[in-house]
Amino acid sequence: MRWPRMSRTVLALLLGCPGGGDSEPPDTAGRDTADTGDTAEATHLTGELAVESVTTLGLDGDVTASGLFGAKLAAQGNRLVVLAEGEGAAYVFEGSNRLARFAEGSDAPRGDSLCAGPDLDGDGGDDLVVADRDVHSAGLAWLLPLDAPDGTLYDAGSATVASSTRDDELGSALACGQGRLVVGVRGADGRDGDDVGAAWVFDAPLVGDLVRADAAAVVEGEAAGDYAGRAVALGDLDGDGTDELIVGAYRNSQAERYAGAAYVLDVQSGSLADATVKVYGEAEGEALGRTVAVAPDLDGDGLVDLVVGATGWNELRGAIYAFGALAPGATPGSAALAAIEGQDPDDSGGVGLAAGDLDGDGVAELVTGAPGERESVEPDAPPGWVGVAYGPARGRYAPSDLPLRLLGSTDGDALGIALAVAKGDDGLPVLAASAYRVPVGGTDDAGRVYLVSLGLP
């Protein structure tokens, strides 16, 4: 099959509200050409490049001090949703076109997580879920249509999910699937002790004010202090036509103290101790399971695969691990099909992670985000970076082994805090990468999101 030819201009969009202007396109430096196995060749973006240097069109938005635009990203179809954590708002874009800004209600001081996916409330349209784990000191999530009008308040949505238990931290993470929503509740107590954490699973249609008792399944962490539910995902990893549940418990200490773990299991109430598959960290403080994601086929077996972030690995350098088919039982992170390491202490590699076919050759790329300094809570932290391993990714990559690194240009910008595979103005795949603390127009912590085209078949 011959893939459609993309524009030869590298596209990078600084997303916000309309404003800003065009700059001259870059030259062809930083590209190499690789055989895709078809009659076309793919021209890849390569090298260590400042992310600003690949910008051809810049849109600056409603620049808000500490707006933290880009704290989280979610892609659904041709749309990209950007969480502005400091504003308590979510923006919806189609390519560079801003479609809507959904605003906080009185109960939403900021926002911590979001997901977007197919119809969850029974109206036939795609939906968005936003959560804040601090509302009422327990957590609250709101569901609203992805095509809701500009200015819609979270409270005007069709459903909410709430906890009434103090320090539950409902909304620590979210996952939207086909007719199913997963809500991470990392501070939940359980049968095995305090702060075991949990994942609540709700089946569509979701309507009205929902609580734990309305969940189709509640899965608890396996030990006190695990904080299970800090990361969640859904995906059909075994090819049986039904999504499995993936839950990260980054403080699990079964192997080593806070080495972390990620679990794969069928959706049913119970404990993560009964999971079909467990991937575990091997070093103290590794924090495997801090992030989890489902990737397109990485190993050629026709099934989606698992990617896990271990943000505390090796003095917080961080790492991501990608796994092909996983046998039942326990698997160490070192057995990964592919891994990407962080470079320096406190890089926090793996806080952002993504996988998808970004160069049109039919094979998924593996992408890590290293926002730096424990997610850049310190303004004088070094710039963040994003690393790309073009598919098929195999083996372990040190930063110097990566064919492409996109580098932040401002101390404490937190480039790589969130990543997604999105669509550009031409409808072709682009990498979305957030720098949610980058200053814009002299305003600190305003935040930006870059859309970058990586390959040109």
Helices and strands as residue ranges (DSSP letters): E 13-14, E 31-35, E 41-45, E 47-50, G 51-54, E 57-58, E 69-76, E 79-84, E 89-94, E 97-103, E 113-117, E 127-132, G 135-137, E 140-145, G 154-156, E 159-162, E 170-177, E 180-185, E 198-203, E 208-210, G 212-214, E 217-220, E 231-235, E 244-249, E 261-265, E 270-271, G 272-274, E 277-280, E 288-295, E 305-310, H 313-316, E 319-323, E 329-332, G 333-335, E 338-341, E 352-356, E 365-370, H 373-376, E 385-389, E 395-397, G 399-401, E 404-407, E 415-423, E 429-435, E 448-452, E 455-456
